[in-house]
């Protein structure tokens, strides 16, 4: 199955009530947010401060009269420059192109499985600017295997799960983490779809370099094929 066929497969198995956070929040309460290099507002505050990020997101939502901000697939971002995990001198190998979708909401918000599946792996990716606690689910639908990744979770989310545990679509699998455990970001979920996990365990690149982008675009299709947020 090539990337176009896989994207078509995802569209065919998805429907407009798939949620990956608290499903009591109506999708009419979601609003897109631009965190790319073209958003000059991001130059007006300290991007190394999780509190400054929380204030920025909260103000944006208040001004838009919405509850949840989302976006970021293939977004070219400067915010990763704060972390040695991503930042390199070579512009071709610096990782700054986002491969998932971010959903910005309060710490403690329920995180839900996008599809029926099982726990593939989990890990606390605790480097500054990384995912923090992360869960990867494995799915097999109509003979097709793929994976979904849920990052920036609470540490407690990893305490009672086991590899191989089955999960149902819409089941609460975790909670969103506070900044001190989620990589020092404002609370949010990083949700990513992965065709081939490439032997990774509890982690998978969520940000690409320009050099590797074509591969990751094919291996990590747009999560909005599933979530249908816009």
Secondary structure, 3 states (H helix, E strand, C coil): CCHHHHHHHHHHHCCCCCCCECCCCCHHHEEECCCCCCCHHHHHCCCCCHHHHHHHHHHHHHHHCCCEEEECCCCECCHHHHCCCCCCCCCCCCEEEECCEEEECCCCCEEECCCCEEEEEEEEECCCCCCEEEEEEEEEECCEEEEEEEEEECHHHHCCCCCCCEECCCCEEEEECCCCCCCCCCCEEEEEEECCCCCCCCCCCCEEECCCHHHHHHHCCCCHHHHCCC
